[in-house]
């Protein structure tokens, strides 16, 4: 991987143990649970008592050895077992609550591993969204918002996750055309545009894609690299819309000199036309230019053609006063469900 100019990552779940394992057989006292014995397993797993000194030392040594031996650059740190029996075993059956000690020990474990490998990146994953607390955020580079990779679901998932977290901390991956969590099929353009607004990645078997689909992924990746500074350094904005089937969200540069917006429709709704939508975050007194980015593809419209500005913006920049964009708004095309449009805005260049 390194020889190809890439980084190598490993998906790990350090706090879980299979009961049919050498560690569980040799050290049953390391399993988090009551003195009476661990209850039923989940996914063939029980939880390791990280707060136990010897268990902590073992996990740290094993993780350190893996990262060192294989030159691991990134760990996807998963945690799928609920803490149903989160008690620490005490002497003579004097069990005590273990959630706080377990959590504090996890923080110490991450801190110790990062101190040995300062360049190591860690993504927090717990079935997606199950471990996104301030302590974890202080020790990781990003979080996995949800195991659901359905693009329709992701529009909502990323919307509400972004109420608290910036896009660069939220993993957003392009999956295959058919979602493995819902079975729903989505157009390539909708999948690509949705995944653009986050810590983007590809989670798919590329050998199963056509040459045209792989070429589209390449264009999307180049677009993401081009706009990453804006997407990861700007202000997240959202328009207040009456129609809950539509969304307009975006990222605006700190100086309001550039922006990228996503206009999306998730389902059908009563309004026959989308009407005008104000673009939040821009400066009313500035002059702007608007264009539609087509690298990720174009949406299917629920009308013969889009507004005039939309058609013109497909061919290049269209000048627009900031007062129009922020006050009157743009007439938005009416999209079919499961469709999205990518709109770029930039401050107008001064005349020569």
QUILIN-V750913 format. One record per pair of residues at least 6 apart in sequence whose ideal C-beta (glycine too) atoms are under 8 Angstrom apart, sorted by the first residue. I is the first residue (numbers start at 0). J is the second residue. Records with the same first field share a line. If there is no record, write none. Layout:
I->J / J
This chain:
0->6 / 7
1->7 / 70
6->72 / 73
7->69 / 70 / 71 / 72 / 73
8->71 / 72 / 73 / 74 / 75 / 120
9->65 / 69 / 71 / 73 / 74 / 75
10->74 / 75 / 77
11->62 / 65 / 74 / 75 / 76 / 77
12->44 / 76 / 77 / 78 / 79
13->47 / 58 / 61 / 62 / 76 / 108
14->46 / 47 / 49 / 58 / 78 / 80 / 105
15->42 / 44 / 45 / 46 / 47 / 78 / 79 / 80
16->22 / 23 / 29 / 30 / 44 / 45 / 46 / 47
17->23 / 40 / 43 / 44
18->37 / 40 / 43 / 44 / 45
19->43
22->29 / 57
23->29 / 30 / 45
26->53 / 54
28->51 / 88
29->47 / 48 / 51 / 53 / 54 / 57
30->37 / 45 / 46 / 47 / 48
31->45 / 46 / 47 / 48 / 82 / 84 / 85 / 86 / 87 / 97 / 101
32->38 / 45 / 46 / 84 / 86 / 88
33->84 / 86 / 88 / 94
34->88 / 89 / 92 / 94
35->92
37->45 / 84
38->83 / 84
41->79 / 80 / 81 / 83
42->79 / 80
44->79 / 80
45->80
46->80 / 82 / 85 / 101
47->54 / 58
48->54 / 87 / 97 / 101
49->55 / 58 / 101 / 104 / 105 / 108
50->87 / 97 / 100 / 101 / 103 / 104
51->87
55->104 / 107 / 108
58->108
59->108 / 111 / 112
62->74 / 108 / 112
63->112 / 115 / 116
65->71
66->74 / 112 / 115 / 116 / 119
67->116
71->119
72->118 / 119 / 120
73->119 / 120 / 121 / 122
74->119 / 120 / 121 / 122
75->122 / 124 / 143
76->109 / 121 / 122 / 123 / 124 / 139
77->124 / 125
78->124 / 125 / 129 / 130
79->125 / 126
82->98 / 101
85->96 / 97 / 98 / 101
86->94 / 95 / 96 / 97
87->94 / 95 / 96 / 97 / 100
88->94
89->95
102->134
106->134 / 135 / 138
109->121 / 138 / 139
110->138
112->119
113->119 / 121 / 138
120->140 / 141
121->138 / 139 / 140
122->139 / 140 / 141 / 142 / 143 / 170
123->130 / 131 / 135 / 136 / 139 / 141 / 142 / 143
124->130 / 142 / 143
126->146
127->143 / 144 / 145 / 146 / 147
128->142 / 143 / 144 / 145 / 156 / 160
130->142
131->142 / 144 / 160 / 164
135->142
136->142 / 164 / 168
140->168
141->167 / 168 / 169 / 170 / 198
142->164 / 168 / 169 / 170
143->170
144->156 / 157 / 160 / 169 / 170 / 171 / 197
145->152 / 153 / 156
146->180
147->153 / 156 / 178 / 180 / 181
148->172 / 174 / 178 / 179 / 180 / 202
149->178 / 180 / 181 / 183 / 185
150->178 / 185 / 189 / 190 / 193 / 194 / 337
151->183 / 185 / 265 / 266 / 337
152->178 / 180 / 181
153->171 / 193 / 194
154->193 / 246 / 263 / 265
155->265
157->166 / 169 / 171 / 193 / 196 / 197
158->237 / 246 / 248
160->169
161->169 / 196 / 235 / 248
165->231 / 235
166->196 / 197 / 198 / 230 / 231 / 235 / 250
167->197 / 198 / 230 / 231
168->198
169->197 / 198
170->197 / 198 / 200
171->193 / 194 / 195 / 196 / 197 / 198 / 199 / 200
172->194 / 199 / 200 / 201 / 202
173->190 / 191 / 194 / 199 / 200 / 201 / 202 / 203 / 216 / 219
174->190 / 202 / 203
175->203 / 204 / 207 / 208
176->184 / 185 / 187 / 190
177->183 / 184
178->184 / 185
185->337
186->296 / 298 / 299 / 337 / 338
187->212 / 215 / 295 / 296
188->295 / 296 / 297 / 298 / 338 / 339
189->263 / 298 / 337 / 338 / 339
191->215 / 216 / 219 / 295 / 296
192->261 / 263 / 295 / 296 / 339 / 340 / 341
193->261 / 263 / 339
194->200
195->219 / 222 / 223 / 226 / 230 / 261 / 295 / 341
196->230 / 248 / 250 / 261
199->223
201->216 / 220
205->213 / 216
208->216
215->295 / 296
218->294 / 295
219->294 / 295
221->294
222->292 / 294 / 295
223->230
226->259
229->250 / 252 / 257 / 258 / 259
230->250 / 259
232->252 / 253
233->250 / 251 / 252 / 253 / 257 / 258
234->250 / 251 / 252 / 253 / 280
235->248 / 249 / 250
236->248 / 249 / 250 / 251 / 258 / 279 / 280
237->246 / 247 / 248 / 249 / 279
238->246 / 247 / 248 / 276 / 277 / 278 / 279
240->246 / 247 / 276
242->268 / 270 / 273
243->268
244->264 / 265 / 266 / 267 / 268 / 336
245->262 / 263 / 264 / 265 / 268 / 273 / 331 / 334
246->261 / 262 / 263 / 264 / 265
247->260 / 261 / 262 / 263 / 276 / 278 / 331
248->260 / 261 / 263
249->258 / 259 / 260 / 261 / 278 / 279 / 280 / 342
250->258 / 259
251->257 / 258 / 279 / 280 / 281
252->258
255->280 / 281 / 282 / 285 / 346
256->285 / 345 / 346
257->343 / 344 / 345 / 346
258->278 / 280 / 281 / 343 / 344 / 345
259->292 / 341 / 342 / 343 / 344
260->278 / 341 / 342 / 343 / 344
261->339 / 340 / 341 / 342
262->276 / 331 / 332 / 334 / 339 / 340 / 342
263->334 / 338 / 339 / 340
264->333 / 334 / 335 / 336 / 337 / 338 / 339
265->336 / 337
266->336
267->336
271->333
272->302 / 333
273->330 / 331 / 332 / 333 / 334
274->330 / 331
275->327 / 328 / 329 / 330 / 331
276->328 / 329 / 331
277->324 / 325 / 326 / 327 / 328
278->324 / 325 / 328 / 329 / 342 / 344
279->325
281->287 / 321 / 324 / 325 / 344
282->321 / 325
283->321 / 322 / 325 / 326
284->321 / 322
285->321 / 346 / 347
286->318 / 319 / 320 / 321 / 346 / 347
287->318 / 319 / 320 / 321 / 324 / 344 / 345 / 346 / 347
288->316 / 317 / 318 / 319 / 344 / 345 / 346 / 347 / 348
289->308 / 312 / 316 / 317 / 319 / 324 / 329 / 342 / 343 / 344
290->312 / 313 / 315 / 316 / 317 / 342 / 343
291->297 / 309 / 312 / 313 / 340 / 341 / 342 / 343
292->341 / 342 / 343
293->313 / 341
295->341
297->313 / 340
298->332 / 334 / 335 / 338 / 339 / 340
299->334 / 335 / 338
300->332 / 333 / 334 / 335 / 338
301->333 / 334 / 335
302->332 / 333
304->310
305->332
306->329 / 330 / 331 / 332
308->317 / 319 / 329 / 330
309->330 / 332 / 340
311->317
312->342
316->345
318->347
319->329 / 344
323->329
324->344
332->340
334->340
